[in-house]
Amino acid sequence: MKRICTSLPPLSVLLLALLVFQGCNAMNPLCGSSRPAPILDSLSDTTITFAQVQQGFLLTLNGSEFVAASVVVINGTTVTTQVLSSKQLSVTLTTTLISAPGTASITVNTPSGNSGYVGCTSGGTSQAIVLTITS
């Protein structure tokens, strides 16, 4: 029986090269998951009435790069967010959050992952869209 020898480097060297040079992906345990900055394109409604807020208004946010950790921020307050897909989020607006007619600044924030490692993305905050609440 003949023995076949190869000149491949040890498996550990190949694995290390994958981890270092592949950046942040599913195979790099130093990063966790890649978290791109969210992009907010539009709201299901840009003007609603305060009466709708009093009833608990479901607002849908449309955009891209949403991940499970993405949250909606309204006037600086993080609200309970349902991630429907990588392109849609929803929140329920109540009088606890919006207490009177006026405007509300709405953004989406994706917290950073392990951004100290090469190739890891750091999340971020989307551009704001203004929601108008009439009386």
Secondary structure as GFF3:
##gff-version 3
##sequence-region A 1 135
A	DSSP	alpha_helix	11	21	.	.	.	ID=ss1
A	DSSP	beta_strand	39	43	.	.	.	ID=ss2
A	DSSP	beta_strand	47	49	.	.	.	ID=ss3
A	DSSP	alpha_helix	50	55	.	.	.	ID=ss4
A	DSSP	beta_strand	57	64	.	.	.	ID=ss5
A	DSSP	beta_strand	71	74	.	.	.	ID=ss6
A	DSSP	beta_strand	77	79	.	.	.	ID=ss7
A	DSSP	beta_strand	82	85	.	.	.	ID=ss8
A	DSSP	beta_strand	88	93	.	.	.	ID=ss9
A	DSSP	beta_strand	102	110	.	.	.	ID=ss10
A	DSSP	beta_strand	124	125	.	.	.	ID=ss11
A	DSSP	beta_strand	129	134	.	.	.	ID=ss12
###
